[in-house]
Amino acid sequence: MDAVDRQLIQALRENGRASYAELGRLVGLSGPSVTDRINRLEAAGVITGYRATVNSASLGMGVTALIGIQLSDATDHQEIAHRLRDLQEIEDCWFIAGDDSYMLKVRAPDVDGLERIIRRLSGTRGVSRTRTTIVLSTKWENRVGALPE
């Protein structure tokens, strides 16, 4: 990966809808050259997808929470990750170091909906405990910082 690839990646992180022509002007390449580079970055797994960022509250999902999960001693981490993937309310899932094994970001329509999610998580085989933090307000999400040199 060279400096041009890094410029393309940074530009796409800031605006995933940028056209290949726009990206080409930014980095001084033709549209087809940009297409080839982006295709290579996708094939190499550097670029893993594109998505729209939406306001969850406008979709009726007004409650955001972070839920830490502690596992029972004999639990297989891969098996738990597979079970967690099936819960559509989980937006993000991180395997972490510390008291908890997983940290989840979930969205719910309201507090009752969040309670249902917590009950489902608590009832999942291998989960020994959950710890929930409700987000009061979001100052920013999905920040696009500079790429490391």
MODELLER restraints for C-alpha pairs under 7 A, 6 or more apart:
rsr = mdl.restraints
at = mdl.atoms
rsr.add(forms.Gaussian(group=physical.xy_distance, feature=features.Distance(at['CA:4:A'], at['CA:27:A']), mean=6.40, stdev=0.5))
rsr.add(forms.Gaussian(group=physical.xy_distance, feature=features.Distance(at['CA:7:A'], at['CA:27:A']), mean=6.96, stdev=0.5))
rsr.add(forms.Gaussian(group=physical.xy_distance, feature=features.Distance(at['CA:8:A'], at['CA:23:A']), mean=6.70, stdev=0.5))
rsr.add(forms.Gaussian(group=physical.xy_distance, feature=features.Distance(at['CA:10:A'], at['CA:147:A']), mean=6.92, stdev=0.5))
rsr.add(forms.Gaussian(group=physical.xy_distance, feature=features.Distance(at['CA:12:A'], at['CA:18:A']), mean=6.79, stdev=0.5))
rsr.add(forms.Gaussian(group=physical.xy_distance, feature=features.Distance(at['CA:13:A'], at['CA:144:A']), mean=6.45, stdev=0.5))
rsr.add(forms.Gaussian(group=physical.xy_distance, feature=features.Distance(at['CA:14:A'], at['CA:144:A']), mean=6.42, stdev=0.5))
rsr.add(forms.Gaussian(group=physical.xy_distance, feature=features.Distance(at['CA:16:A'], at['CA:50:A']), mean=6.47, stdev=0.5))
rsr.add(forms.Gaussian(group=physical.xy_distance, feature=features.Distance(at['CA:20:A'], at['CA:31:A']), mean=5.02, stdev=0.5))
rsr.add(forms.Gaussian(group=physical.xy_distance, feature=features.Distance(at['CA:20:A'], at['CA:34:A']), mean=6.05, stdev=0.5))
rsr.add(forms.Gaussian(group=physical.xy_distance, feature=features.Distance(at['CA:20:A'], at['CA:35:A']), mean=6.41, stdev=0.5))
rsr.add(forms.Gaussian(group=physical.xy_distance, feature=features.Distance(at['CA:21:A'], at['CA:30:A']), mean=6.97, stdev=0.5))
rsr.add(forms.Gaussian(group=physical.xy_distance, feature=features.Distance(at['CA:21:A'], at['CA:31:A']), mean=4.80, stdev=0.5))
rsr.add(forms.Gaussian(group=physical.xy_distance, feature=features.Distance(at['CA:24:A'], at['CA:30:A']), mean=5.27, stdev=0.5))
rsr.add(forms.Gaussian(group=physical.xy_distance, feature=features.Distance(at['CA:24:A'], at['CA:31:A']), mean=5.41, stdev=0.5))
rsr.add(forms.Gaussian(group=physical.xy_distance, feature=features.Distance(at['CA:24:A'], at['CA:34:A']), mean=5.93, stdev=0.5))
rsr.add(forms.Gaussian(group=physical.xy_distance, feature=features.Distance(at['CA:41:A'], at['CA:47:A']), mean=5.69, stdev=0.5))
rsr.add(forms.Gaussian(group=physical.xy_distance, feature=features.Distance(at['CA:42:A'], at['CA:48:A']), mean=6.25, stdev=0.5))
rsr.add(forms.Gaussian(group=physical.xy_distance, feature=features.Distance(at['CA:56:A'], at['CA:62:A']), mean=6.46, stdev=0.5))
rsr.add(forms.Gaussian(group=physical.xy_distance, feature=features.Distance(at['CA:60:A'], at['CA:109:A']), mean=5.42, stdev=0.5))
rsr.add(forms.Gaussian(group=physical.xy_distance, feature=features.Distance(at['CA:61:A'], at['CA:107:A']), mean=5.81, stdev=0.5))
rsr.add(forms.Gaussian(group=physical.xy_distance, feature=features.Distance(at['CA:61:A'], at['CA:108:A']), mean=4.93, stdev=0.5))
rsr.add(forms.Gaussian(group=physical.xy_distance, feature=features.Distance(at['CA:61:A'], at['CA:109:A']), mean=4.02, stdev=0.5))
rsr.add(forms.Gaussian(group=physical.xy_distance, feature=features.Distance(at['CA:62:A'], at['CA:108:A']), mean=6.40, stdev=0.5))
rsr.add(forms.Gaussian(group=physical.xy_distance, feature=features.Distance(at['CA:62:A'], at['CA:109:A']), mean=5.22, stdev=0.5))
rsr.add(forms.Gaussian(group=physical.xy_distance, feature=features.Distance(at['CA:62:A'], at['CA:110:A']), mean=6.23, stdev=0.5))
rsr.add(forms.Gaussian(group=physical.xy_distance, feature=features.Distance(at['CA:63:A'], at['CA:107:A']), mean=5.63, stdev=0.5))
rsr.add(forms.Gaussian(group=physical.xy_distance, feature=features.Distance(at['CA:63:A'], at['CA:108:A']), mean=5.10, stdev=0.5))
rsr.add(forms.Gaussian(group=physical.xy_distance, feature=features.Distance(at['CA:63:A'], at['CA:109:A']), mean=5.92, stdev=0.5))
rsr.add(forms.Gaussian(group=physical.xy_distance, feature=features.Distance(at['CA:63:A'], at['CA:110:A']), mean=5.55, stdev=0.5))
rsr.add(forms.Gaussian(group=physical.xy_distance, feature=features.Distance(at['CA:63:A'], at['CA:111:A']), mean=6.86, stdev=0.5))
rsr.add(forms.Gaussian(group=physical.xy_distance, feature=features.Distance(at['CA:64:A'], at['CA:106:A']), mean=5.78, stdev=0.5))
rsr.add(forms.Gaussian(group=physical.xy_distance, feature=features.Distance(at['CA:64:A'], at['CA:107:A']), mean=4.59, stdev=0.5))
rsr.add(forms.Gaussian(group=physical.xy_distance, feature=features.Distance(at['CA:64:A'], at['CA:108:A']), mean=6.49, stdev=0.5))
rsr.add(forms.Gaussian(group=physical.xy_distance, feature=features.Distance(at['CA:64:A'], at['CA:134:A']), mean=6.22, stdev=0.5))
rsr.add(forms.Gaussian(group=physical.xy_distance, feature=features.Distance(at['CA:64:A'], at['CA:135:A']), mean=5.43, stdev=0.5))
rsr.add(forms.Gaussian(group=physical.xy_distance, feature=features.Distance(at['CA:65:A'], at['CA:105:A']), mean=5.81, stdev=0.5))
rsr.add(forms.Gaussian(group=physical.xy_distance, feature=features.Distance(at['CA:65:A'], at['CA:106:A']), mean=5.44, stdev=0.5))
rsr.add(forms.Gaussian(group=physical.xy_distance, feature=features.Distance(at['CA:65:A'], at['CA:107:A']), mean=6.53, stdev=0.5))
rsr.add(forms.Gaussian(group=physical.xy_distance, feature=features.Distance(at['CA:65:A'], at['CA:132:A']), mean=6.66, stdev=0.5))
rsr.add(forms.Gaussian(group=physical.xy_distance, feature=features.Distance(at['CA:65:A'], at['CA:133:A']), mean=5.54, stdev=0.5))
rsr.add(forms.Gaussian(group=physical.xy_distance, feature=features.Distance(at['CA:65:A'], at['CA:134:A']), mean=4.32, stdev=0.5))
rsr.add(forms.Gaussian(group=physical.xy_distance, feature=features.Distance(at['CA:65:A'], at['CA:135:A']), mean=5.37, stdev=0.5))
rsr.add(forms.Gaussian(group=physical.xy_distance, feature=features.Distance(at['CA:66:A'], at['CA:103:A']), mean=6.72, stdev=0.5))
rsr.add(forms.Gaussian(group=physical.xy_distance, feature=features.Distance(at['CA:66:A'], at['CA:104:A']), mean=5.48, stdev=0.5))
rsr.add(forms.Gaussian(group=physical.xy_distance, feature=features.Distance(at['CA:66:A'], at['CA:105:A']), mean=4.65, stdev=0.5))
rsr.add(forms.Gaussian(group=physical.xy_distance, feature=features.Distance(at['CA:66:A'], at['CA:106:A']), mean=6.42, stdev=0.5))
rsr.add(forms.Gaussian(group=physical.xy_distance, feature=features.Distance(at['CA:66:A'], at['CA:132:A']), mean=5.78, stdev=0.5))
rsr.add(forms.Gaussian(group=physical.xy_distance, feature=features.Distance(at['CA:66:A'], at['CA:133:A']), mean=5.16, stdev=0.5))
rsr.add(forms.Gaussian(group=physical.xy_distance, feature=features.Distance(at['CA:66:A'], at['CA:134:A']), mean=6.44, stdev=0.5))
rsr.add(forms.Gaussian(group=physical.xy_distance, feature=features.Distance(at['CA:67:A'], at['CA:103:A']), mean=5.63, stdev=0.5))
rsr.add(forms.Gaussian(group=physical.xy_distance, feature=features.Distance(at['CA:67:A'], at['CA:104:A']), mean=5.03, stdev=0.5))
rsr.add(forms.Gaussian(group=physical.xy_distance, feature=features.Distance(at['CA:67:A'], at['CA:105:A']), mean=6.47, stdev=0.5))
rsr.add(forms.Gaussian(group=physical.xy_distance, feature=features.Distance(at['CA:67:A'], at['CA:130:A']), mean=6.47, stdev=0.5))
rsr.add(forms.Gaussian(group=physical.xy_distance, feature=features.Distance(at['CA:67:A'], at['CA:131:A']), mean=5.49, stdev=0.5))
rsr.add(forms.Gaussian(group=physical.xy_distance, feature=features.Distance(at['CA:67:A'], at['CA:132:A']), mean=4.39, stdev=0.5))
rsr.add(forms.Gaussian(group=physical.xy_distance, feature=features.Distance(at['CA:67:A'], at['CA:133:A']), mean=6.31, stdev=0.5))
rsr.add(forms.Gaussian(group=physical.xy_distance, feature=features.Distance(at['CA:68:A'], at['CA:100:A']), mean=5.59, stdev=0.5))
rsr.add(forms.Gaussian(group=physical.xy_distance, feature=features.Distance(at['CA:68:A'], at['CA:102:A']), mean=5.72, stdev=0.5))
rsr.add(forms.Gaussian(group=physical.xy_distance, feature=features.Distance(at['CA:68:A'], at['CA:103:A']), mean=4.47, stdev=0.5))
rsr.add(forms.Gaussian(group=physical.xy_distance, feature=features.Distance(at['CA:68:A'], at['CA:104:A']), mean=6.34, stdev=0.5))
rsr.add(forms.Gaussian(group=physical.xy_distance, feature=features.Distance(at['CA:68:A'], at['CA:130:A']), mean=5.52, stdev=0.5))
rsr.add(forms.Gaussian(group=physical.xy_distance, feature=features.Distance(at['CA:68:A'], at['CA:131:A']), mean=4.97, stdev=0.5))
rsr.add(forms.Gaussian(group=physical.xy_distance, feature=features.Distance(at['CA:68:A'], at['CA:132:A']), mean=6.38, stdev=0.5))
rsr.add(forms.Gaussian(group=physical.xy_distance, feature=features.Distance(at['CA:69:A'], at['CA:100:A']), mean=5.25, stdev=0.5))
rsr.add(forms.Gaussian(group=physical.xy_distance, feature=features.Distance(at['CA:69:A'], at['CA:101:A']), mean=5.84, stdev=0.5))
rsr.add(forms.Gaussian(group=physical.xy_distance, feature=features.Distance(at['CA:69:A'], at['CA:102:A']), mean=5.17, stdev=0.5))
rsr.add(forms.Gaussian(group=physical.xy_distance, feature=features.Distance(at['CA:69:A'], at['CA:103:A']), mean=6.36, stdev=0.5))
rsr.add(forms.Gaussian(group=physical.xy_distance, feature=features.Distance(at['CA:69:A'], at['CA:127:A']), mean=6.69, stdev=0.5))
rsr.add(forms.Gaussian(group=physical.xy_distance, feature=features.Distance(at['CA:69:A'], at['CA:129:A']), mean=5.87, stdev=0.5))
rsr.add(forms.Gaussian(group=physical.xy_distance, feature=features.Distance(at['CA:69:A'], at['CA:130:A']), mean=4.60, stdev=0.5))
rsr.add(forms.Gaussian(group=physical.xy_distance, feature=features.Distance(at['CA:69:A'], at['CA:131:A']), mean=6.55, stdev=0.5))
rsr.add(forms.Gaussian(group=physical.xy_distance, feature=features.Distance(at['CA:70:A'], at['CA:100:A']), mean=4.64, stdev=0.5))
rsr.add(forms.Gaussian(group=physical.xy_distance, feature=features.Distance(at['CA:70:A'], at['CA:101:A']), mean=5.41, stdev=0.5))
rsr.add(forms.Gaussian(group=physical.xy_distance, feature=features.Distance(at['CA:70:A'], at['CA:127:A']), mean=6.07, stdev=0.5))
rsr.add(forms.Gaussian(group=physical.xy_distance, feature=features.Distance(at['CA:70:A'], at['CA:128:A']), mean=5.64, stdev=0.5))
rsr.add(forms.Gaussian(group=physical.xy_distance, feature=features.Distance(at['CA:70:A'], at['CA:129:A']), mean=5.08, stdev=0.5))
rsr.add(forms.Gaussian(group=physical.xy_distance, feature=features.Distance(at['CA:70:A'], at['CA:130:A']), mean=6.25, stdev=0.5))
rsr.add(forms.Gaussian(group=physical.xy_distance, feature=features.Distance(at['CA:71:A'], at['CA:101:A']), mean=6.59, stdev=0.5))
rsr.add(forms.Gaussian(group=physical.xy_distance, feature=features.Distance(at['CA:71:A'], at['CA:126:A']), mean=5.58, stdev=0.5))
rsr.add(forms.Gaussian(group=physical.xy_distance, feature=features.Distance(at['CA:71:A'], at['CA:127:A']), mean=4.54, stdev=0.5))
rsr.add(forms.Gaussian(group=physical.xy_distance, feature=features.Distance(at['CA:71:A'], at['CA:128:A']), mean=5.05, stdev=0.5))
rsr.add(forms.Gaussian(group=physical.xy_distance, feature=features.Distance(at['CA:71:A'], at['CA:129:A']), mean=6.90, stdev=0.5))
rsr.add(forms.Gaussian(group=physical.xy_distance, feature=features.Distance(at['CA:72:A'], at['CA:126:A']), mean=5.36, stdev=0.5))
rsr.add(forms.Gaussian(group=physical.xy_distance, feature=features.Distance(at['CA:72:A'], at['CA:127:A']), mean=5.94, stdev=0.5))
rsr.add(forms.Gaussian(group=physical.xy_distance, feature=features.Distance(at['CA:72:A'], at['CA:128:A']), mean=5.12, stdev=0.5))
rsr.add(forms.Gaussian(group=physical.xy_distance, feature=features.Distance(at['CA:75:A'], at['CA:126:A']), mean=5.28, stdev=0.5))
rsr.add(forms.Gaussian(group=physical.xy_distance, feature=features.Distance(at['CA:80:A'], at['CA:126:A']), mean=6.96, stdev=0.5))
rsr.add(forms.Gaussian(group=physical.xy_distance, feature=features.Distance(at['CA:89:A'], at['CA:106:A']), mean=5.51, stdev=0.5))
rsr.add(forms.Gaussian(group=physical.xy_distance, feature=features.Distance(at['CA:89:A'], at['CA:107:A']), mean=5.90, stdev=0.5))
rsr.add(forms.Gaussian(group=physical.xy_distance, feature=features.Distance(at['CA:90:A'], at['CA:104:A']), mean=6.40, stdev=0.5))
rsr.add(forms.Gaussian(group=physical.xy_distance, feature=features.Distance(at['CA:90:A'], at['CA:105:A']), mean=5.89, stdev=0.5))
rsr.add(forms.Gaussian(group=physical.xy_distance, feature=features.Distance(at['CA:90:A'], at['CA:106:A']), mean=4.52, stdev=0.5))
rsr.add(forms.Gaussian(group=physical.xy_distance, feature=features.Distance(at['CA:90:A'], at['CA:107:A']), mean=6.96, stdev=0.5))
rsr.add(forms.Gaussian(group=physical.xy_distance, feature=features.Distance(at['CA:91:A'], at['CA:105:A']), mean=5.49, stdev=0.5))
rsr.add(forms.Gaussian(group=physical.xy_distance, feature=features.Distance(at['CA:91:A'], at['CA:106:A']), mean=5.38, stdev=0.5))
rsr.add(forms.Gaussian(group=physical.xy_distance, feature=features.Distance(at['CA:92:A'], at['CA:104:A']), mean=5.56, stdev=0.5))
rsr.add(forms.Gaussian(group=physical.xy_distance, feature=features.Distance(at['CA:92:A'], at['CA:105:A']), mean=5.01, stdev=0.5))
rsr.add(forms.Gaussian(group=physical.xy_distance, feature=features.Distance(at['CA:93:A'], at['CA:102:A']), mean=6.77, stdev=0.5))
rsr.add(forms.Gaussian(group=physical.xy_distance, feature=features.Distance(at['CA:93:A'], at['CA:103:A']), mean=5.83, stdev=0.5))
rsr.add(forms.Gaussian(group=physical.xy_distance, feature=features.Distance(at['CA:93:A'], at['CA:104:A']), mean=4.56, stdev=0.5))
rsr.add(forms.Gaussian(group=physical.xy_distance, feature=features.Distance(at['CA:93:A'], at['CA:105:A']), mean=6.57, stdev=0.5))
rsr.add(forms.Gaussian(group=physical.xy_distance, feature=features.Distance(at['CA:94:A'], at['CA:102:A']), mean=5.48, stdev=0.5))
rsr.add(forms.Gaussian(group=physical.xy_distance, feature=features.Distance(at['CA:94:A'], at['CA:103:A']), mean=5.19, stdev=0.5))
rsr.add(forms.Gaussian(group=physical.xy_distance, feature=features.Distance(at['CA:94:A'], at['CA:104:A']), mean=6.43, stdev=0.5))
rsr.add(forms.Gaussian(group=physical.xy_distance, feature=features.Distance(at['CA:95:A'], at['CA:101:A']), mean=5.79, stdev=0.5))
rsr.add(forms.Gaussian(group=physical.xy_distance, feature=features.Distance(at['CA:95:A'], at['CA:102:A']), mean=4.52, stdev=0.5))
rsr.add(forms.Gaussian(group=physical.xy_distance, feature=features.Distance(at['CA:95:A'], at['CA:103:A']), mean=6.57, stdev=0.5))
rsr.add(forms.Gaussian(group=physical.xy_distance, feature=features.Distance(at['CA:96:A'], at['CA:102:A']), mean=5.53, stdev=0.5))
rsr.add(forms.Gaussian(group=physical.xy_distance, feature=features.Distance(at['CA:96:A'], at['CA:103:A']), mean=6.80, stdev=0.5))
rsr.add(forms.Gaussian(group=physical.xy_distance, feature=features.Distance(at['CA:108:A'], at['CA:114:A']), mean=5.40, stdev=0.5))
rsr.add(forms.Gaussian(group=physical.xy_distance, feature=features.Distance(at['CA:122:A'], at['CA:129:A']), mean=6.54, stdev=0.5))
rsr.add(forms.Gaussian(group=physical.xy_distance, feature=features.Distance(at['CA:122:A'], at['CA:130:A']), mean=6.60, stdev=0.5))
